[in-house]
Amino acid sequence: MRLFPNRPVGVVTFYLNYYFHGLDVWGYHLVNLVIHLINAFLVWWLVWLTLSTPAMRETEISRHKTVAAFLAGLLFVTHPLATQSVTYIIQRFASLATLFYLLSLALFVLGKLRQGNRKVSWLLFGGAVLSALLGMRTKEMVFTLPFTIILYDFCFFKTSPWRWKWRDESLLVAFAILIVFLFWSLGIVSLKSFHPVEPGQGYAYPISMKEYFFTQFSVILTYIRLLIFPVGQNLDYDYPIAAAFFQMKTLLSFSALLLLFAAGVLLFKKYRLIAFGIFWFFLTLSVESSILPISQNVIFEHRTYLPSVGFFIALTGAVFYFFKDRYLKAAIVVLLIVASINVALTYERNKVWKSEYTLWADCLQKSPNKERSNENFGFALYNLGKFQEAIYYYNRAIRISPNYAGAYNNRGTAYAGLGKYEAAIESYDLAIRLKPDDPIYYFNKAMAYRDLGRHETAVEILDQAIQKKPDYIEAYNNKGAIYAAGGQYETAIAVYNEVVRLSPNNDTGYYNRAIAYAGLGEYQKAIADYAQVLRLRPDSADAYVNLGHLQVKLGRFQEAIESCSQAVRLKPRDPNGYYNRGEAYLKLGRYSQAIEDFTAAVRLQPGDYEAYYHRGAAYGKENRTQLEIADYSQALRLKPDYAPALNSRAAAHFRQDEMLSGCRDARAACKLGACQTLEWAKARGFCR
């Protein structure tokens, strides 16, 4: 909610997705796709209702309203320009707001058509208002809906604006929506929400309101071109900024748009559906393509999602207005072919969105001189572990925009990935110089000092990050971890206490404090904190693993088995759950089950010498001495100076009457400071 305080309805859908699917993007994509399909149905329904209105029901096109509505919905649902609104998960705000927008308008139209039944009519109007309010709390572009309702009423229910009465339903619904929205938004939305674009957030220099506005004339033409000919789509356009109105491109673009709007006016009387589609396009685009820079980008394809409905209404209307009889059938076939081509283009466009790497590689190919494309492609390479290549693209971004603090910061993380911590610190310092109030840059710098082993300096810089952001939980947690790693558990606990105070519903503070308590030997307090972690996050396999380990230490073996079984269920590829449960089984004398668990542990982590050692001990308890010795030997291959394995193998050799081998192992263990087996053997005359 903090990121999108004005969009709670859309945020709630993401909460629900997270509740049911966690971070598995499949569920998010499914919801977005369902929303898109519902929108296609709503486009069909709206066109069908429109062709049933007083202004349209007697026209020739109304005879084909089912086919016309189907074609409009089909063109909408298949068009590749919708890809960004559907595949880009966060743009659910645009598609969901469109759903409420279309539903509200359709309910209003149906209410007007059902005026013979006043009760049903006003229930439908109430539904229109409710849907509009939900849309307005999904994305701000729905603010235009009251004006669209007035436009629609004028186009299809009235022949003259002078026939409106103060009690007219369209005005009542429109103004009800507008008034409630204004009251609801009072103090939330203001002109302070709109500001010049910061450098490094899409462009290398700030963009004024005037430049944004003038640029929109050519941007809108680009949108129209993409709707007609959807080739060259791009997430991150390197779009030229218009500095003045009387630049040739700006002036020509404005003239073209003025002619298009004038065409809508001229076509209104005879070709009303086309005119309405044109007016819809301009009206619904007005919030995001106007004088107010609403974000750091002058162009984004998802902004065409709602306006495109007007385009498809106008296109479908044009086909049925201008083609008759067999020519109409041919035109319908052409539209079906276009829809088929759109399906292929949409499929190809979605390939670009397959991964972070493919997406930003596409952007870089189309916008090679855009600093954000270079930086984000570098970040994609970083996430693939290609740190040196990432640095190359971060440097390109910096050359394009020398004041781009984020690129310096990301270059620092890439240097850190290569182990070049001094170079990383230099990059972080440059980022801090450009943007001294950003705590993440201090945090990353502190981590570089930590990795250099300069822990005191790291803590000092983490304190600077906390000064910039007093509730910086990650900084506190890492500060505590540095103290804990140095054996300063009490100091670490004091830091984690602050984490718990600042964020009592955040499990990380309790988890880390539990580790520190365990380091002090205060196992009961550690267990209490792990229990709190599991109350907050019942699916924390790591908490169950650590809890089980402490329960083994306290001799609570059955509880340990239960905890580790939960860990294994939640995280079956984690060897630690099997290892700790194996220890508990071993202590309880359930040797075959212990062997099964230690076998699972070494299968998942073949380098775990302790798991081999403990499995060897379990084999020994079952008198399977050869297997016991083999496991001790494997443990020693992995860790030659592991004295417990040497002593245990020595004891196994003695049981087999292999005195020379036993004495050799016992002497080797004694050299490591573990002489108990050698002394035992000497006392019995096995070794000299």
C-alpha positions in Angstrom: 0.0 0.0 0.0 2.9 2.4 0.7 4.1 2.2 -2.9 0.7 2.8 -4.4 -1.4 4.5 -1.7 -3.9 5.7 -4.3 -4.4 2.3 -5.8 -5.6 0.0 -3.0 -7.9 -2.1 -5.1 -5.2 -3.2 -7.4 -2.8 -3.7 -4.5 -5.3 -6.0 -2.8 -5.3 -8.3 -5.9 -1.5 -8.6 -5.6 -1.8 -9.4 -1.9 -4.2 -12.2 -2.8 -1.9 -13.5 -5.4 1.0 -13.5 -2.9 -1.2 -15.3 -0.4 -2.1 -18.1 -2.8 1.0 -18.2 -5.0 3.9 -16.6 -3.1 6.5 -15.5 -5.5 5.5 -18.0 -8.2 4.7 -15.7 -11.2 2.5 -18.2 -12.8 -0.5 -17.2 -10.6 0.1 -13.5 -11.3 0.2 -14.1 -15.1 -3.0 -16.2 -14.9 -4.9 -13.4 -13.1 -3.6 -10.8 -15.7 -4.7 -13.1 -18.6 -8.2 -13.6 -17.1 -8.6 -9.8 -16.6 -7.6 -9.4 -20.3 -10.1 -12.0 -21.4 -12.9 -10.3 -19.3 -12.0 -7.0 -20.9 -12.4 -8.5 -24.4 -15.9 -9.7 -23.3 -16.7 -6.3 -22.0 -15.6 -4.7 -25.3 -17.9 -7.1 -27.1 -20.8 -6.3 -24.7 -20.3 -2.6 -24.8 -20.3 -2.5 -28.6 -23.4 -4.8 -28.7 -25.2 -2.5 -26.2 -24.1 0.6 -28.2 -25.7 -0.8 -31.4 -28.9 -1.3 -29.4 -29.1 2.4 -28.3 -31.7 4.9 -29.8 -29.1 6.5 -32.0 -27.9 3.2 -33.5 -30.7 0.6 -33.3 -32.3 1.7 -36.6 -29.0 1.8 -38.6 -27.7 -0.7 -41.0 -24.8 -1.6 -38.8 -27.2 -2.6 -36.0 -28.3 -5.6 -38.1 -24.8 -7.0 -37.7 -24.3 -6.0 -34.1 -23.3 -9.5 -32.8 -20.6 -9.8 -35.5 -19.4 -6.2 -35.1 -19.2 -6.6 -31.4 -17.3 -9.9 -31.8 -14.8 -8.3 -34.2 -14.1 -5.4 -31.9 -13.5 -7.7 -28.9 -11.4 -10.1 -31.1 -9.1 -7.3 -32.4 -8.7 -6.0 -28.8 -7.8 -9.3 -27.2 -5.3 -10.3 -29.9 -3.4 -7.1 -30.5 0.3 -7.2 -29.5 0.2 -3.7 -28.1 -1.7 -5.1 -25.1 1.3 -7.3 -24.3 2.8 -4.9 -21.8 -0.5 -4.5 -20.0 -1.0 -8.2 -19.7 2.5 -9.8 -19.4 4.2 -7.1 -17.4 2.7 -8.1 -14.0 2.6 -4.7 -12.4 0.6 -3.2 -15.3 -2.4 -5.1 -13.9 -3.2 -1.6 -12.6 -3.9 -0.6 -16.2 -5.9 -3.7 -17.3 -7.9 -4.0 -14.0 -8.8 -0.3 -14.2 -9.9 -0.8 -17.7 -12.1 -3.7 -16.6 -13.9 -1.4 -14.0 -14.1 1.4 -16.6 -15.7 -0.8 -19.3 -18.0 -2.5 -16.7 -19.2 0.8 -15.3 -20.0 2.2 -18.7 -21.7 -1.0 -19.8 -23.9 -1.0 -16.7 -24.7 2.7 -17.3 -25.8 1.9 -20.8 -27.8 -1.1 -19.8 -29.5 1.0 -17.1 -30.5 3.6 -19.7 -31.8 0.8 -22.0 -33.9 -0.6 -19.1 -35.5 2.6 -18.0 -38.9 1.0 -18.4 -38.1 -0.7 -15.1 -37.0 2.1 -12.8 -35.9 -0.2 -10.0 -33.7 -2.3 -12.2 -32.4 0.8 -14.0 -31.2 2.5 -10.8 -29.7 -0.7 -9.5 -27.6 -0.8 -12.7 -26.7 2.8 -12.2 -25.6 2.0 -8.7 -23.5 -0.8 -10.0 -21.9 1.7 -12.5 -21.0 4.1 -9.7 -19.5 1.2 -7.6 -17.5 -0.1 -10.5 -16.3 3.4 -11.3 -15.1 3.9 -7.7 -13.3 0.6 -7.7 -11.6 1.7 -11.0 -10.6 5.0 -9.6 -9.0 3.3 -6.6 -7.2 1.0 -9.1 -5.6 3.6 -11.4 -6.0 7.4 -11.7 -6.8 7.2 -15.4 -10.4 6.2 -14.6 -11.0 9.9 -13.6 -12.1 10.5 -17.2 -15.0 8.1 -16.8 -17.7 10.7 -15.8 -16.8 12.6 -18.9 -16.9 9.5 -21.1 -20.4 8.8 -19.7 -21.5 12.3 -20.7 -19.9 11.8 -24.1 -21.6 8.5 -24.6 -25.0 9.8 -23.6 -24.6 12.7 -26.0 -23.5 10.3 -28.8 -26.1 7.6 -28.4 -29.0 8.7 -26.3 -29.3 12.4 -27.2 -29.3 14.3 -30.4 -28.5 17.6 -28.8 -26.8 18.6 -25.5 -29.5 21.2 -24.9 -32.0 18.3 -24.2 -30.3 17.4 -21.0 -32.3 18.0 -17.8 -30.8 18.5 -14.4 -32.2 15.2 -13.3 -31.0 13.3 -16.4 -29.5 10.0 -15.3 -26.3 10.4 -17.2 -25.5 13.6 -15.5 -26.5 12.2 -12.1 -24.3 9.1 -12.6 -21.4 11.1 -13.9 -21.4 13.7 -11.2 -22.0 11.1 -8.5 -18.9 9.4 -9.6 -16.9 12.6 -9.9 -18.1 14.1 -6.5 -17.4 10.8 -4.6 -14.0 10.5 -6.2 -13.1 14.1 -5.3 -14.1 13.6 -1.7 -12.4 10.3 -1.5 -9.2 11.7 -2.9 -9.2 14.9 -0.9 -5.7 15.4 0.4 -4.4 12.4 -1.5 -4.1 13.6 -5.1 -2.8 17.1 -5.8 -0.6 18.9 -8.2 2.3 17.9 -6.0 2.0 14.4 -7.4 3.2 15.8 -10.7 6.8 17.0 -11.0 9.6 17.3 -13.6 11.4 14.0 -14.4 14.6 13.4 -12.5 17.7 12.7 -14.5 18.7 9.1 -14.6 15.1 7.9 -14.3 14.5 7.4 -18.0 16.3 10.5 -19.4 19.7 12.0 -18.8 18.3 15.4 -17.9 15.1 16.8 -16.3 12.0 17.1 -18.4 9.8 20.1 -17.8 6.0 20.1 -18.0 6.2 22.0 -21.3 8.6 19.6 -22.9 6.5 16.6 -21.7 3.4 18.2 -23.2 4.9 19.1 -26.5 6.4 15.6 -26.8 3.0 14.0 -26.3 1.8 15.2 -29.7 4.3 12.9 -31.5 3.9 10.2 -28.9 0.2 10.0 -29.5 0.9 9.6 -33.3 3.3 6.8 -32.4 0.6 5.1 -30.4 -1.8 5.3 -33.4 1.0 3.9 -35.7 1.5 1.0 -33.3 -2.2 0.2 -33.3 -2.2 0.2 -37.1 1.2 -1.4 -37.6 2.5 -3.0 -34.4 6.2 -3.4 -35.3 9.1 -2.1 -33.3 7.5 -2.4 -29.9 9.8 -1.5 -27.0 9.6 -1.3 -23.2 12.1 1.5 -23.0 11.8 3.9 -25.9 14.6 6.4 -26.4 12.1 9.0 -27.5 13.2 12.5 -28.7 12.0 15.2 -26.4 10.3 18.3 -28.0 11.8 21.5 -26.7 9.4 23.8 -28.4 5.9 23.8 -30.0 7.2 25.3 -33.3 9.6 22.5 -34.0 8.6 20.9 -37.3 7.9 17.4 -35.9 5.9 18.8 -33.0 3.9 21.2 -35.2 3.1 18.5 -37.8 2.1 16.0 -35.1 -0.2 18.6 -33.5 -1.7 19.3 -36.9 -2.3 15.6 -37.6 -4.0 15.1 -34.3 -6.1 18.3 -34.8 -7.2 16.9 -38.2 -8.1 13.6 -36.6 -10.2 15.3 -34.0 -11.9 17.4 -36.6 -12.6 14.3 -38.6 -14.4 12.9 -35.5 -16.5 16.1 -35.4 -17.3 15.9 -39.1 -18.1 12.2 -39.0 -20.3 12.5 -35.9 -23.7 13.0 -37.6 -23.4 10.2 -40.2 -20.8 7.8 -38.8 -21.4 8.2 -35.1 -19.6 5.0 -34.0 -16.4 6.1 -35.7 -16.6 9.6 -34.1 -17.2 8.1 -30.7 -14.1 5.9 -31.1 -12.0 8.9 -32.0 -13.3 10.9 -29.0 -12.9 7.9 -26.7 -9.2 7.6 -27.8 -8.4 11.2 -27.0 -10.4 11.4 -23.8 -9.1 8.3 -22.2 -5.5 9.1 -23.2 -5.7 12.6 -21.7 -4.7 11.8 -18.2 -1.4 10.1 -19.2 -0.6 12.2 -22.3 -1.1 15.8 -21.2 0.8 18.7 -19.8 1.4 16.9 -16.4 4.3 14.5 -16.4 2.8 11.6 -14.4 6.0 9.5 -14.4 9.6 9.4 -15.7 8.6 8.3 -19.2 7.0 10.2 -22.0 5.9 7.0 -23.7 4.7 3.6 -22.4 2.8 1.1 -24.4 0.5 0.1 -21.5 -1.0 3.6 -21.7 -2.8 2.6 -24.9 -4.7 -0.3 -23.3 -7.9 1.7 -22.5 -7.6 4.1 -25.4 -7.2 1.2 -27.8 -10.9 0.3 -27.2 -11.9 3.5 -29.0 -9.6 2.6 -31.8 -11.1 -0.8 -32.3 -14.7 0.6 -32.0 -13.8 3.1 -34.7 -12.1 0.5 -36.9 -15.0 -2.0 -36.6 -17.5 0.8 -37.3 -15.6 1.9 -40.4 -15.7 -1.6 -41.8 -19.5 -1.9 -41.4 -20.2 1.7 -42.5 -18.1 1.7 -45.7 -18.4 -1.9 -46.9 -21.7 -3.5 -48.0 -22.8 -7.0 -49.1 -20.1 -9.1 -50.5 -17.5 -6.4 -49.9 -18.5 -6.5 -46.2 -17.9 -10.2 -46.1 -14.5 -9.7 -47.7 -13.7 -6.9 -45.2 -14.7 -9.2 -42.3 -12.4 -11.9 -43.6 -9.6 -9.3 -43.8 -10.2 -8.4 -40.1 -10.1 -12.1 -39.2 -6.8 -12.4 -41.0 -5.5 -9.3 -39.2 -6.5 -10.9 -35.9 -4.6 -14.1 -36.8 -1.5 -12.0 -37.7 -1.9 -10.2 -34.4 -1.9 -13.6 -32.6 1.4 -14.4 -34.2 2.9 -11.0 -33.4 1.6 -11.3 -29.8 3.2 -14.7 -29.4 6.5 -13.3 -30.8 6.3 -10.3 -28.5 5.8 -12.4 -25.5 9.0 -14.3 -26.3 10.8 -11.0 -25.6 9.3 -11.1 -22.1 10.5 -14.6 -21.4 13.3 -13.5 -19.0 14.9 -10.3 -17.7 17.8 -10.9 -20.0 15.8 -11.3 -23.2 13.6 -8.3 -22.3 16.5 -5.9 -21.8 18.5 -7.3 -24.7 15.6 -6.3 -26.9 15.4 -2.8 -25.3 19.2 -2.4 -25.7 18.9 -3.4 -29.4 16.2 -0.7 -30.0 17.5 1.9 -27.6 21.3 1.5 -27.5 21.9 5.1 -26.3 19.4 5.0 -23.5 21.1 4.9 -20.1 18.3 2.8 -18.4 18.4 0.1 -21.1 22.2 -0.2 -20.7 21.9 -0.3 -16.9 19.1 -2.8 -16.7 20.8 -5.0 -19.3 23.8 -4.9 -17.1 21.7 -5.8 -14.1 20.3 -8.8 -16.0 23.9 -9.9 -16.7 24.7 -9.4 -13.1 21.9 -11.7 -12.1 23.3 -14.3 -14.4 26.6 -14.0 -12.6 28.3 -12.3 -15.6 29.8 -9.5 -13.5 32.5 -8.3 -15.9 30.0 -8.0 -18.8 27.7 -6.2 -16.4 30.4 -3.6 -15.6 30.8 -2.9 -19.3 27.1 -1.9 -19.7 27.1 0.0 -16.4 30.0 2.0 -17.8 28.1 2.7 -20.9 25.1 3.9 -18.9 27.5 6.2 -16.9 29.0 7.6 -20.1 25.5 8.4 -21.4 24.4 9.9 -18.1 27.4 10.8 -15.8 25.0 11.8 -13.0 23.2 8.5 -12.9 23.8 7.5 -9.3 22.1 4.1 -9.7 24.5 3.0 -12.4 27.5 3.7 -10.1 25.8 1.7 -7.3 25.1 -1.2 -9.6 28.6 -1.2 -10.9 29.8 -1.4 -7.4 27.8 -4.5 -6.8 29.3 -6.1 -9.9 32.8 -5.3 -8.7 31.9 -6.8 -5.3 30.7 -9.9 -7.2 34.2 -10.2 -8.7 35.7 -9.8 -5.2 37.1 -6.3 -6.2 35.9 -4.6 -3.1 38.1 -1.5 -3.2 36.8 -0.8 -6.7 33.3 -1.4 -5.5 33.8 1.1 -2.7 35.0 3.7 -5.2 31.8 3.3 -7.2 29.6 3.5 -4.1 31.3 6.7 -3.1 30.5 8.2 -6.5 26.9 7.2 -6.1 26.8 8.7 -2.6 28.3 11.9 -3.9 25.5 12.2 -6.5 22.7 11.1 -4.2 23.8 11.5 -0.6 20.4 10.7 1.0 20.0 7.2 -0.5 20.6 4.7 2.3 21.1 1.7 -0.1 24.4 3.1 -1.3 25.7 3.3 2.3 24.5 -0.2 2.9 26.2 -1.6 -0.1 29.4 0.2 0.8 29.2 -1.2 4.3 28.9 -4.7 2.9 32.0 -4.2 0.8 34.0 -3.2 3.9 32.5 -6.2 5.7 33.8 -8.5 3.0 37.2 -6.9 3.2 37.2 -7.9 6.9 37.0 -4.3 8.1 34.1 -4.8 10.4 34.3 -1.7 12.5 34.2 0.5 9.4 31.3 -1.5 8.0 29.3 -0.9 11.3 30.1 2.8 11.1 28.7 3.0 7.6 25.7 0.9 8.4 25.0 3.5 11.2 25.1 6.2 8.5 22.5 4.2 6.4 20.3 3.9 9.5 20.6 7.7 10.0 19.2 8.2 6.5 16.5 5.6 7.1 15.8 5.0 10.8 13.6 1.9 10.1 16.2 0.3 7.8 15.7 -3.3 8.9 18.2 -4.9 6.6 20.9 -2.5 7.8 20.1 -3.4 11.5 20.1 -7.2 10.6 23.5 -7.0 8.9 25.0 -4.9 11.7 23.8 -7.6 14.2 25.3 -10.3 11.9 28.7 -8.6 11.9 28.7 -8.5 15.7 27.5 -12.1 15.9 30.2 -13.2 13.5 32.8 -11.6 15.8 31.4 -13.5 18.8 29.8 -10.3 20.3 26.5 -12.0 20.8 25.2 -9.7 23.5 25.8 -6.6 21.3 24.2 -8.5 18.4 21.1 -9.2 20.5 20.8 -5.6 21.4 20.7 -4.7 17.7 18.2 -7.4 17.0 16.0 -6.1 19.8 15.8 -2.9 17.9 14.7 -4.8 14.8 12.0 -6.5 16.8 10.9 -3.2 18.2 10.7 -1.5 14.8 9.1 -4.4 13.0 7.4 -6.8 15.4 5.8 -8.7 12.6 9.0 -9.2 10.7 10.4 -12.7 11.3 14.1 -11.8 10.5 14.7 -10.0 13.8 13.5 -13.0 15.8 15.4 -15.5 13.6 18.7 -13.7 13.8 18.3 -13.1 17.6 17.7 -16.8 18.0 21.0 -17.5 16.3 22.7 -15.0 18.7 21.1 -16.6 21.8 22.2 -20.0 20.6 25.7 -18.6 20.3 25.5 -17.6 23.9 24.2 -21.0 24.9 20.8 -19.6 25.9 19.0 -22.3 24.0 15.6 -21.8 25.7 15.5 -18.1 24.6 16.6 -19.2 21.1 13.8 -21.8 20.9 11.3 -19.1 22.0 12.4 -16.8 19.2 12.3 -19.7 16.6 8.7 -20.4 17.8 7.9 -16.7 17.2 9.4 -17.0 13.7 7.2 -19.9 13.0 4.1 -18.1 14.2 4.9 -15.3 11.8 6.0 -17.5 8.9 4.9 -21.1 9.3 6.7 -22.2 6.1 10.2 -21.3 7.4 12.1 -24.5 6.9 15.3 -22.9 8.2 13.6 -22.1 11.5 12.5 -25.7 11.8 16.0 -26.9 11.0 17.6 -24.7 13.6 14.9 -25.5 16.2 15.5 -29.2 15.7 19.2 -28.7 16.1 18.7 -27.0 19.5 16.2 -29.6 20.6 18.8 -32.3 19.9 21.3 -30.3 22.1 18.7 -30.2 24.9 18.0 -33.9 24.6 14.4 -33.3 23.4 14.9 -35.9 20.6 11.2 -36.6 19.8 10.5 -32.9 19.4 13.6 -32.5 17.3 12.3 -35.3 15.0 9.0 -33.5 14.6 10.6 -30.1 13.9 13.0 -31.6 11.3 10.2 -33.6 9.7 8.4 -30.3 9.1 11.7 -28.9 7.6 12.0 -31.9 5.3 8.4 -31.5 4.2 8.8 -27.8 3.5 12.3 -28.0 1.9 13.0 -31.5 0.8 16.2 -30.5 -1.1 17.8 -29.1 2.1 20.3 -31.6 3.6 20.2 -30.0 7.1 16.7 -31.2 8.0 17.7 -34.8 7.2 21.0 -34.4 9.1 19.5 -33.0 12.3 16.7 -35.6 12.3 19.3 -38.3 11.7 21.1 -37.1 14.9 17.9 -37.4 16.9 17.2 -40.9 15.6 20.8 -41.9 16.4 20.4 -40.6 20.0 17.1 -42.5 20.4 18.7 -45.7 19.1 16.6 -45.8 15.9 19.6 -46.6 13.8 18.0 -47.7 10.5 16.1 -44.4 10.4 19.2 -42.5 11.2 21.1 -44.2 8.4 18.2 -43.3 6.0 18.4 -39.6 6.9 22.2 -39.4 6.8 22.1 -41.1 3.4 19.7 -38.5 2.2 21.9 -35.7 3.6 25.1 -37.0 1.8 23.1 -37.5 -1.4 22.0 -33.8 -1.3 25.4 -32.6 0.0 28.2 -35.0 -0.9 30.8 -32.9 0.8 29.2 -33.2 4.3 31.9 -35.1 6.2 29.9 -34.9 9.4 27.0 -36.7 7.8 29.3 -39.5 6.7 30.8 -39.7 10.2 27.4 -40.0 11.9 26.2 -42.5 9.4 29.3 -44.5 10.2 28.4 -44.3 13.9 24.9 -45.7 13.1 26.4 -48.5 11.1 28.7 -49.3 14.0 25.7 -49.5 16.4 24.2 -52.1 14.0 27.6 -54.0 13.9 28.0 -53.3 10.2 31.7 -52.6 10.7 32.9 -52.5 7.1 30.3 -49.9 6.2 31.2 -48.0 9.4 34.9 -47.9 8.4 34.0 -46.9 4.8 32.0 -43.9 6.0 34.8 -42.8 8.5 37.2 -43.1 5.6 35.0 -41.0 3.4 34.7 -38.4 6.1 38.5 -38.3 6.4 38.9 -37.9 2.6 36.7 -34.8 2.8 38.5 -33.6 6.0 41.8 -35.3 6.7 42.3 -33.6 10.1 38.9 -34.7 11.5 40.0 -36.2 14.8 36.6 -37.8 15.8 36.6 -39.8 12.5 40.2 -41.0 13.2 39.4 -42.1 16.7 36.1 -43.8 15.7 37.8 -45.6 12.8 40.6 -46.7 15.2 38.0 -48.2 17.5 36.3 -50.0 14.6 39.7 -51.5 13.5 40.4 -52.7 17.1 37.0 -54.4 17.1 38.1 -56.2 13.9 41.4 -57.1 15.5 43.2 -54.9 13.0 45.6 -53.6 15.5 48.1 -51.9 13.2 45.4 -49.9 11.4 43.8 -49.0 14.7 47.0 -47.8 16.2 47.9 -45.8 13.1 44.5 -43.9 13.3 44.8 -43.5 17.1 48.3 -41.9 16.8 47.1 -39.6 14.0 44.2 -38.4 16.2 46.5 -37.9 19.1 48.7 -35.6 17.0 45.5 -33.5 16.5 45.1 -33.3 20.3 42.5 -36.1 20.7 44.5 -38.9 22.5 41.7 -40.7 24.3 41.6 -43.7 21.9 45.4 -44.1 21.9 45.6 -44.0 25.7 42.8 -46.6 25.8 44.7 -48.8 23.4 48.0 -48.4 25.2 46.3 -49.3 28.5 45.3 -52.6 26.9 48.6 -53.3 25.2 47.2 -52.8 21.7 49.7 -50.0 20.9 53.1 -49.1 22.2 
